[in-house]
């Protein structure tokens, strides 16, 4: 009997909590502030000066092609 009563109370609390969360609406300024906080927190290790000097962090690495299909073309020609 005690476990039945406990499970009913827990289910009631979960249902009421779900309904409360469903009706809970945050205003837009809180969303904006939360987004700004997440942006600052995720870029905290880069430092604040990178916001004002972005050209100092750019790299001029040249990307070159490393794969070649010459061997596979030769294999296709030899099968004919």
Buried (B, 14 or more C-beta within 10 A) or exposed (E): EEEEEEEEEEEEEEEEEEEEEEEEEEEEEEEEEEEEEEEEEEEEEEEEEEEEEEEEEEEEEEEEEEEEEEEEEEEEEEEE
